[in-house]
Amino acid sequence: MTVLVVVEGTDKGLSEASRRAVGAAGTLGPALLLTAGVDCRAAAEQGAVLSGVAEVLLADHPCLPGAPENLAPLLANLAPACSHVLAPADAFGATLIPFLGALLGVGPVTETTAFLGDGVFERPCHAARLVARVRVLGRLALLTVRPSAFSPAPPRRDGPPAPIRPLPGIRDHGLCRRLRPAQPLGERPDLESARIAVVGGRGLEEAGSFALMEALAHRLNAAVGASRGAVDAELASADLQVGQTGRIIAPDLYLGVGVSGSLQHVAGIKEARVIAAINKDPAAPLLAMADVAWVADLRQAVPELLRALQNAADASP
Ligand SMILES: Cc1cc2nc3c(=O)[nH]c(=O)nc-3n(C[C@H](O)[C@H](O)[C@H](O)COP(=O)(O)OP(=O)(O)OC[C@H]3O[C@@H](n4cnc5c(N)ncnc54)[C@H](O)[C@@H]3O)c2cc1C
């Protein structure tokens, strides 16, 4: 039976989250990798040289980005030959896999963090305070896998790249219409795979904008995230939200600025190796759990930190 890994392809290639999904599939057996997007041949070519990929299907069509209803029926045709269909638990996979599950009448296991064998998987629940073990009773497992829980598939050591063949039959079902292109992510690293993430909270309201976080991210080559408080205050867009109902991140360093540290926020950051926080309230829960806690008004602290980083950069040879 085939292990099918479905990832988003772009003209820039494969994301880190996609490589991690391929890495996760590697523990199940050789994978058929499907890259879906527009002008995404580069992604298919990068996938073809990853360890564990036996074959690549290239689904390249303008109707595919942001439209799971155009891709899911094609996957439903492939599914009977598969033991597993999995995708990263990013925006792409988190919309596609439930759509496919609805077509097939199969309940997906989402945010999977471990494969225990015999159709048993682990996933966090109750704001990541518990880990559930889920057994799939049917013959097909539909999964999204949490990128931070798996290592990226390494490049294959020998042999030619896996063959790439186009996926036939792609068509626009006309169920949705794109009003404007998605906002480009720019050069910022991906939140799910960044080594450093700077995350702004509602405390930034006092500073008047989110620009301080952008400046910090630029200096640290970090990804930018936001708490729900910052999103609700319209300081940041919802796709930056980190936490139980947002993105789950596991950077080497998380820096929360003006973030109180609610349970729901912490559910998304608890796997960070080092947690640092700036907050003017010494009783803020995030300060209590932080490895590095700075009790300060962010309007003074962040510019001071930026100056220190600049000085360190100037001093380095
Ligand atoms: C079902 C459910 C799901 C949720 N999912 C999420 C989620 O995914 N992610 C998420 O983040 N939240 C989530 N929430 C919301 C969560 O409960 C909190 O309301 C939210 O995390 C608070 O955001 P915040 O810390 O930015 O704001 P606040 O709690 O308002 O905290 C702001 C902090 O900034 C500090 N501050 C203010 N001014 C300054 C200053 N000048 N200098 C320094 N510090 C300052 C304050 O002391 C305070 O600690 C969810 C809630 C529910 C019910």
The ligand as an ORCA input file, in Angstrom:
! r2SCAN-3c Opt
* xyz 0 1
  C     -10.889     28.802     22.606
  C      -9.826     29.841     22.705
  C      -8.736     29.752     21.864
  C      -7.718     30.705     21.935
  N      -6.634     30.573     21.107
  C      -5.601     31.437     21.256
  C      -4.410     31.290     20.479
  O      -4.296     30.410     19.614
  N      -3.404     32.167     20.694
  C      -3.471     33.165     21.614
  O      -2.485     33.914     21.760
  N      -4.587     33.336     22.348
  C      -5.656     32.516     22.185
  N      -6.795     32.718     22.917
  C      -6.916     33.966     23.697
  C      -6.200     33.928     25.037
  O      -7.070     33.419     26.031
  C      -5.744     35.357     25.456
  O      -6.867     36.208     25.480
  C      -4.694     35.954     24.540
  O      -3.608     35.042     24.383
  C      -4.181     37.247     25.146
  O      -3.288     37.867     24.260
  P      -2.170     38.831     24.847
  O      -1.296     38.114     25.820
  O      -1.496     39.522     23.719
  O      -3.058     39.968     25.556
  P      -3.280     40.306     27.051
  O      -3.697     39.149     27.844
  O      -4.141     41.526     27.067
  O      -1.818     40.681     27.581
  C      -1.089     41.810     27.178
  C       0.184     41.828     27.996
  O       0.981     42.937     27.585
  C       1.560     43.508     28.743
  N       1.842     44.906     28.419
  C       0.942     45.907     28.186
  N       1.589     47.049     27.885
  C       2.903     46.769     27.948
  C       4.074     47.546     27.746
  N       4.022     48.847     27.433
  N       5.274     46.951     27.922
  C       5.370     45.629     28.254
  N       4.283     44.836     28.453
  C       3.076     45.415     28.293
  C       0.543     43.347     29.823
  O       1.166     43.393     31.108
  C      -0.056     41.986     29.503
  O       0.613     40.948     30.202
  C      -7.818     31.788     22.857
  C      -8.916     31.865     23.697
  C      -9.920     30.922     23.622
  C     -11.084     31.024     24.563
*
